[in-house]
Amino acid sequence: MWGILRVPVKQRSPQRLDLSLLSILVVDDQPFFRVLLTEILRNLGVRSVSVAVDGEDGLDAFDSVRPDVLITDWMMPNIDGIELTRRVRASEDNALKVTPIILVTANNRKSQIEFARNSGVDEFILKPVSVKSVCDRLREVIERPRNFIDDPGYSGPCRRRRAEPSFKGPYRRFDDPLEIESEEDMVESMRSIMNLAVARIGLLVNALRDGRTDIMAQLMRAVGEVHSIADEIQDFHVSRVAQLLRTYLTRSSGPETVRPDVIQTHLNAIDVLFKTPNLQTRMRDQVVSGLEEVIAKVGVA
């Protein structure tokens, strides 16, 4: 007669999702995706967001930050997201080893997802990353956490799902088209994040007008974010304006020589482009060429 196999289980208690109280660590070796995830999380109301530039940095940050949730990319050099997950699950710190882990990946093949599941991953975010997918996965690990199995053969969230009427099989949340946002939704999400970066540039311009000279690094980062996102969503007109602004800032001899009115002129051009549909190519071309003429006349091109 077979005996009952008893598996060590640690209860994970469901909590009401309050994003403002969460501490989240983002691990990604690609600067663009680090910025994207950070901006999405802040846009959702998460106040405490830490970042790590690769898996090794992620391990160090994980021990020091002790986040409520770890979000990591899968494909990274040396220590990838899977190895990072395994090391977290092997931690001797019982509080840390049960931390929910969300893996970001472009791969939704069942075999690969199952491989990641068996490594101890809680949830997945499929690329392209969107505000909705990030929020949905955070809600899943906080409000509907799975119990934690701590066994010599496997350490991680229980791989069984509670029976639910809407459950469509073990791979539902990886293949269901309803779970994968359309490209249009992704572009809209990224455009919202780009708007936030543009707004931040506006605030920094006001600080320059007030005599602040210690914000150039922040200004360059914000302009770089706009440029990167514009490239990613193939808004080449906004990308060109951001590149012109970056060139102007780079050529300036110092913060004292940077003219807030010149930066504002670039922001005005971006604002017009935001309001002009992409299909109106001629009008958008005129906005960019008009900006180039203006900055050439004031001798800052």
N, C-alpha and C positions, 0 to 999 in steps of 0.2 A: 504494500500500500504506500502510495506517495504521501509524504508529509507536506505541510504547508510551507512554502518558501516565504520567509519573512525578510523584507527588504527595509533597511534603515531609511526612514522618511522624516524629513523636517518640514513642519507646516509653514507655509508662507501665507500670512494673513492678508486678505484683500483690504485695500485702503481707498478712500475717496481720492480721486486724482485732483491734486492742487499743484499745478505746474510751477507756481511761484515758490513753492517750498522744496522743489527737487534740486539735487546736486547731480549734474551729469558730466561725465568725462567723454570727450570725443577723441577718437584715435584714428588718424588718417594721414598717410604720407603725402597726399596731394593737397597743396595749399588751397586750391579752388574749392574742393569738397569740404575741407575744414571750415573755411569761411562760410560756405553755403549752409552746412549743418548748424554752425554757431548762430548764424543770422535767423535761420528757421526757428531754432529753440528760443532765442530771445524774442522773436516775433510772437511766439506762443505764450510768452510770459515767464519762461525759465530765467531766474535771476543768477543762478550759480552754474556757469558753464566753463569747464576747464578743457584744454586741448593738449594733445600730444602728437608729435610729428612722425612717430613710427611705433612699432610694437615694443621695442626696448624702452623707449621713452614712456610709452603707455604703461608698462609694468611699474616703473618708478612713480609715475603720477598716480596710478591706482592705489599704491600703498600709502602715499602721502595725502591724497585728496579724499579717499574713502567715499567714492560717489554712491548715490542711490541707484544709478543706472549707468552702465557702460555701453556706449555706442561705438563700434569699431568696424573699419573697412575689412574686407576679407583679404584682398590682394595687396600685400605689403612685403618689402624685402626683409630677409632674415626672419624676423618674428611676424608671421602673418596673423590675421584675425583668428584663425583656428587655433594656432599655437598659443596665442595670447589667452584665448578662452580656456584651453587646457591648463595653463599655468595658474590662472585664477581659480579654477575648480580644484586644483591640487594644493591650494593655499592651506597653511596650518591655522590660519585665522578663520574661525568658523563664521564670523560675521561677514567677512569679505568674500568667502568662497561662494556664498549663496546670492551674491549681487546679480540682479537681472542683466543679461547681456543681449544686446540687439546687434545683429550682424548686417552690414550694408554690402550688397552684392548685385552684380548684373547677371548672375547665373541663377536661373530658376529651374534647372534640370532636377528631376526628382532624386537621382542618385547623389548629386552634390548636396542638395538640401538635407537628405537623410544623413550623409556623412557629417555635415555640420551639426545636425541635431545630436548625433551620437558623440559629439565632442563637448556638448554641454551648452549650446546656444539656446536662448529662450525664444527669440523672435527674429524675423528678417525684414529688412527694408530693401525692396527691389529698386534698382536704379532705372529710370531717373528719379532721384529723391524729390519728394514733394512735401508740402506742409501737412497735408492730410495723412500721408503714409507715416510720417514721423509721429504725429499726434495719435493716430490709431494704435501704433505699436506701444507707445508709452502707456496709453490707456489699458492695453492688454496686460502688460507686465505689472502694472500697479493695481488695477481694479480686479483683474482676473488672473492672478498669479497661479502657476502650477506648483504643486508641492515639490520639494527638493529631495532627490534621491542621493544618498551618500553611501556608496557601496564600493568595495575595491574594484569591481568591474566597470563601474560607471558613476560619475559624480556630475550631477546637473539636474535640470528640471525634469519632472516626470514626462515621459514621451507620449503618454496617453492623454487624450482630450476628454473632458467631461462630455457626456452625451447631451447634445443640444439639437433641437429640431432643425436648425439651420445648418448643422454640420454635414458637409458633403464628402467626407473622406479625409484621410490623413494628410493629403497634400492640397486641400482646398485653399488654404491661405497663401499658397505659392503660385497656383495656376489660374485661379478664378479671375476672369477678366474684370470683375467688379473690384478686385483688389488692386488692380494695376491701373493707375491713372493714365489718362490719355496724354499724348504729347502736348495738346493744347493746355491741359490743366497744369502740366509741368512748366510750360513757358510762362503761364500766368503767375504761378507761384514764384518763379525766379524773377519775374518782372517786379513783383511786389517787394522782393528782397532788394532789388536794384533801386527801387524807389526809396527804401530806407537808407541806403548808402548815399544817394543823392541828397536826401534831407540832412544827413549827417554832415555832408560837405557844406551845406548852407549854414548850419550851426557853427561850423569851424570858420567860415568866412566872417560871420558876425564876431567871433572871438578875435579874428585878425583885426577887424575894425576897432575893437576895444583895446588893441595894443598887445595882444597875446602873441608871443614869438616862439612859444614852446610846443606848438601843435603841428609842425610841419610833417613829422612822421605819421601822425594820425591822418593828416590831410592826404598824404601820398597813399596810405593804405586804403582809404575810402575811394579815392580815384581809381586805384588798382582794382578794387572790387567791382566798380561799375564797368570798367574795361573788360574784366574777365567774364562777368555775367553777360554783358552785351555780346561778346564773342560766342559764348556758349549757346545763346538763343538766336544767334545769327542776326542780330540787329546791328548791321555794319555801320549805320549812320551814327548811332549812339556810341559805338565803339570808336569811330573816328574822332568824335568830339572829345571823348575821354582821353584818347591818345594825344590829341592836341593840348589838352589841359595838363596831362602828365609831362609832356615835353616842355611846356612853359614853366612848370614848377621845377623841373630838373635843371633848366638853364638859368634859373634865378640864382643870383649869388648868395642869397640868404633870405630869411623870412622878412627882413626889413625892406627888401626890394620887391616882394610879392604884392601885387595890387589886387585888393579885394574886388574892385570893379571888373577887372579882367576875368577873375574866376566866376563872378556873377554872370558875366556875358556868356560864358560856357554853359552855366547852369540854365540860363534862359533858353539857350539853343536846345538843351536836352529836354526841357519842359515842352517846347514846341514839338519836338520829335515824338515825345510820349503821346501827345494829342493828335498826331498825324498818322493815320493808318499806314502800315508797311506797303500796301499796294500803291500808295500815292508817291511813287519813287521820285518823280520829277520835283515835287514840292519838298521832299526830304533832302534831295540833292541841293536844292536852292538854300535850304537852311544851313547845311554844312558849308557850302561855298561862301555864303554870306558871312558866316563866322570867320572863315579863313581870311576874307577881305578885311573885316573889322580889325582882327588882331594884327594883320600885316600893316595896317595904317597906323596903329599905335606903336608899332615897332617891337612887338613881342613874339613874332612868329619864329 
